[in-house]
Amino acid sequence: MGIGALGLILVGAGNAWVLHATAADIVPDVGAAPDRPVAIVLGNRVFPDGSLSRELAMRVGVALELYRAGKVQRIFLSGAWREAEGYDEPGAMAAWFGRRGVPRAALILDRGGYRTAATMADAAAQGLREALVCTQRYHLPRALYLARHAGIAARGVAARVAPRTLFDRLHMFVRESLARAETVGEVAVRGVSAN
């Protein structure tokens, strides 16, 4: 068997494992979500003017629905922060919630969430043990797998996906498939870490 074939088998097995392990933890909509103390919003691109990318806007939108429905009392906003560049995903998300009347006391900002594993490690370090995770469905299996291995009992609530071209959908499928397989190996070797 060639190295390429072995690689494909390992990626396929890693994907199958993550998808199977998390399938029961993804709820179909906000109405079906259980009550939890906090919603975790995973970061995504923010533009120089502070506006959110479409996918990030959909993630915060789901968290806002959960908050307004009384499903969560607080929202953990996690994303990349590069002070020297003035780039601040959690800060931009907090401003978005503030404009919609969510009090600052209800928001927890995590500026160390430059990747999904770091977000879950940071959330666990801050004492989160139960949460709803807000991101797109393609990202939820990996996020929930990492949350579980960080010690967080998490359920996923899928945000809508921005319209994509066929090429973009294929690129996302390949990217996320590789990331899921990598996550299985990472968790097995070193657990869930912010580094």
C-alpha positions as CSV (number, residue, x, y, z in Angstrom):
1,M,0.0,0.0,0.0
2,G,1.4,3.4,-0.9
3,I,1.8,6.4,1.4
4,G,-0.9,8.3,-0.4
5,A,-3.4,5.5,0.0
6,L,-2.5,5.2,3.7
7,G,-2.9,8.9,4.1
8,L,-6.4,8.8,2.6
9,I,-7.4,5.9,4.9
10,L,-6.2,7.8,7.9
11,V,-8.0,11.0,6.9
12,G,-11.2,9.0,6.2
13,A,-11.0,7.2,9.5
14,G,-10.4,10.4,11.5
15,N,-13.3,12.1,9.8
16,A,-15.6,9.1,10.4
17,W,-14.6,9.0,14.1
18,V,-15.2,12.7,14.7
19,L,-18.5,12.8,12.8
20,H,-19.8,9.7,14.6
21,A,-18.6,10.8,18.1
22,T,-20.4,14.2,17.8
23,A,-23.5,13.6,15.7
24,A,-25.9,13.3,18.6
25,D,-24.6,16.6,20.1
26,I,-25.7,18.8,17.2
27,V,-29.2,20.2,17.6
28,P,-31.3,21.3,14.6
29,D,-32.1,24.8,15.7
30,V,-32.3,27.3,18.6
31,G,-35.7,26.0,19.8
32,A,-34.2,22.5,20.3
33,A,-31.2,23.7,22.1
34,P,-31.0,22.8,25.9
35,D,-30.4,25.5,28.5
36,R,-26.8,26.0,29.2
37,P,-24.9,28.7,31.2
38,V,-23.0,30.0,28.2
39,A,-22.8,30.0,24.4
40,I,-19.3,29.8,22.8
41,V,-18.9,31.8,19.6
42,L,-15.9,30.8,17.5
43,G,-14.2,33.6,15.7
44,N,-13.9,34.3,12.0
45,R,-12.7,37.1,9.9
46,V,-13.3,40.8,10.8
47,F,-12.7,43.6,8.3
48,P,-10.6,46.7,9.0
49,D,-13.7,48.8,9.6
50,G,-14.7,46.4,12.4
51,S,-17.5,44.7,10.5
52,L,-17.9,41.0,10.7
53,S,-17.5,38.5,7.8
54,R,-20.8,36.9,6.7
55,E,-20.0,33.6,8.5
56,L,-19.1,35.3,11.7
57,A,-22.2,37.4,11.5
58,M,-24.2,34.2,11.3
59,R,-22.5,32.7,14.3
60,V,-23.1,35.8,16.5
61,G,-26.7,35.8,15.2
62,V,-27.3,32.3,16.5
63,A,-25.8,33.2,19.9
64,L,-28.0,36.3,20.1
65,E,-31.1,34.1,19.4
66,L,-30.0,31.8,22.2
67,Y,-29.5,34.7,24.6
68,R,-32.8,36.3,23.8
69,A,-34.6,33.0,24.1
70,G,-33.2,32.6,27.6
71,K,-31.2,29.5,26.6
72,V,-27.9,31.0,27.8
73,Q,-27.1,33.8,30.3
74,R,-23.6,34.6,29.0
75,I,-21.7,34.5,25.7
76,F,-18.1,33.6,25.4
77,L,-16.6,35.4,22.4
78,S,-13.4,33.8,21.2
79,G,-11.1,34.7,18.3
80,A,-7.8,36.1,17.1
81,W,-6.4,39.3,18.4
82,R,-3.3,41.0,17.0
83,E,-2.8,44.2,19.0
84,A,-0.1,45.7,16.8
85,E,-2.4,45.4,13.7
86,G,-5.5,46.6,15.5
87,Y,-7.2,43.3,14.7
88,D,-9.6,42.1,17.3
89,E,-12.3,39.5,16.6
90,P,-13.7,39.3,20.2
91,G,-13.8,43.1,20.4
92,A,-15.7,43.4,17.1
93,M,-18.2,40.7,18.2
94,A,-18.7,42.4,21.6
95,A,-19.4,45.7,19.8
96,W,-21.9,43.9,17.6
97,F,-23.7,42.5,20.6
98,G,-23.6,45.9,22.4
99,R,-25.4,47.5,19.5
100,R,-28.1,45.0,19.9
101,G,-28.6,45.7,23.6
102,V,-26.7,42.8,25.2
103,P,-25.0,44.1,28.4
104,R,-21.2,44.0,28.6
105,A,-21.6,41.9,31.8
106,A,-23.1,39.1,29.7
107,L,-20.0,38.9,27.4
108,I,-16.8,37.1,28.1
109,L,-14.0,38.0,25.7
110,D,-11.3,35.5,24.9
111,R,-8.5,37.0,22.8
112,G,-6.5,33.8,22.7
113,G,-8.8,31.9,20.4
114,Y,-6.7,32.0,17.3
115,R,-7.7,28.4,16.6
116,T,-10.5,26.1,17.7
117,A,-8.4,24.1,20.1
118,A,-7.2,27.3,21.8
119,T,-10.8,28.5,22.2
120,M,-11.8,25.3,24.0
121,A,-8.7,25.2,26.1
122,D,-9.3,28.8,27.2
123,A,-12.9,28.1,27.9
124,A,-12.1,25.2,30.1
125,A,-9.4,27.2,31.9
126,Q,-12.0,29.8,32.7
127,G,-14.2,27.1,34.3
128,L,-16.7,26.5,31.6
129,R,-18.1,23.0,32.0
130,E,-21.3,23.1,29.9
131,A,-21.9,25.2,26.8
132,L,-23.6,25.6,23.5
133,V,-21.2,26.1,20.6
134,C,-22.2,28.4,17.8
135,T,-20.5,27.9,14.4
136,Q,-21.4,26.5,11.0
137,R,-22.4,22.9,10.7
138,Y,-19.3,21.9,8.8
139,H,-17.2,23.2,11.8
140,L,-19.3,21.8,14.6
141,P,-18.0,18.2,14.7
142,R,-14.4,19.3,15.2
143,A,-15.4,22.0,17.7
144,L,-17.5,19.7,19.8
145,Y,-14.8,17.0,19.7
146,L,-12.3,19.5,21.0
147,A,-14.7,20.8,23.6
148,R,-15.4,17.3,24.9
149,H,-11.7,16.6,25.2
150,A,-11.2,19.9,27.1
151,G,-13.8,18.8,29.7
152,I,-16.7,20.8,28.4
153,A,-20.1,19.1,27.9
154,A,-21.1,20.9,24.7
155,R,-23.9,20.8,22.3
156,G,-23.7,22.5,18.9
157,V,-26.2,24.9,17.3
158,A,-25.5,25.4,13.6
159,A,-25.3,28.8,12.1
160,R,-26.3,29.3,8.5
161,V,-23.5,29.1,5.8
162,A,-22.9,32.0,3.5
163,P,-23.6,31.2,-0.1
164,R,-20.5,29.6,-1.8
165,T,-19.4,28.6,-5.2
166,L,-18.8,25.0,-6.0
167,F,-15.1,25.5,-5.8
168,D,-15.4,27.2,-2.4
169,R,-17.6,24.3,-1.1
170,L,-15.0,21.7,-2.4
171,H,-12.2,23.7,-0.8
172,M,-14.0,23.8,2.5
173,F,-14.8,20.1,2.4
174,V,-11.1,19.2,1.9
175,R,-9.9,21.7,4.4
176,E,-12.3,20.6,7.1
177,S,-11.7,16.9,6.4
178,L,-8.0,17.4,6.9
179,A,-8.6,19.4,10.0
180,R,-10.8,16.8,11.6
181,A,-8.3,14.1,11.0
182,E,-5.5,16.3,12.4
183,T,-7.6,17.0,15.5
184,V,-7.9,13.3,16.3
185,G,-4.1,12.9,16.2
186,E,-3.5,16.1,18.1
187,V,-6.0,15.2,20.9
188,A,-4.5,11.7,21.1
189,V,-0.9,13.0,21.4
190,R,-1.2,16.1,23.5
191,G,-4.8,16.7,24.5
192,V,-6.5,20.1,23.9
193,S,-4.1,23.0,24.3
194,A,-4.0,26.7,23.7
195,N,-0.5,26.3,22.1
